[in-house]
Amino acid sequence: ISRVSSAFLGTPYQADTLIGGPDTPESLVVNFNGVDCFTLADYVEALTRSHDQKSFLHNLTEVRYTGGNVDYLSRRHFFSDWFTTTPRNARDVTPDISPDYATADKQLNRKPDGGEYIPGLGIHSRKINYIPGKAISQQVLDQMRNGDYVGVYSPLEGLDVSHVGIVVRHDGQVWFRNASSLAANRKVVDSPFLEYMRAKPGIVVLRAE
């Protein structure tokens, strides 16, 4: 995962590359010229499992969609869909990473006004484990593995995470490899993990199956 994702370093940040919506048929999109934090994770996980183009397209379908069903409402819109829907992409190792983890009861897809972020998807009750930002220590970093997927926990009731990236280790440090929308970056970069996460609400850690 670390090696495959390194090929995306410097790739421009681009949102809304996927085709599909409430009124638009879903298409399986492959765009290596521009990625957001979630499509980067999709491509890296699918590529890691693949040995040629055909197997990549099959694996991308399995990674991005519940049941491999290319449909807008089957798309894994939430990071926690990676471990709660099938075929499972990863498992939640957050409680194994730190004894200081917390659990939040979420109503995923519910907007503060009661509407839905993804129209037609419905509201999903889900428990989300996360490690609070202030509890992220060197001991936590030591428990994380190269290639773990990390989401930045969102305190909003209807969201699980606000951003996603990959844990990588090089030059004696732990980094957060992510498709950054920040004006200073607008591309896939490696950010020092502790420095990046210290002021964030927390992290959710997944490990590929």
ZICOR-V288533 format. One record per helix or strand. SS is the DSSP state (hx for helix, st for strand). FROM is the first residue (numbers start at 1). TO is the last residue. Records with the same first field share a line. If there is no record, write none. Layout:
BEGIN
SS=FROM-TO, FROM-TO
END
This chain:
BEGIN
hx=2-6, 37-48, 53-64, 66-68, 72-74, 81-84, 94-97, 133-135, 138-143, 193-197
st=12-13, 19-21, 24-27, 34-35, 65-65, 75-75, 90-92, 101-108, 110-110, 116-116, 124-132, 149-153, 161-170, 173-180, 187-192, 202-208
END
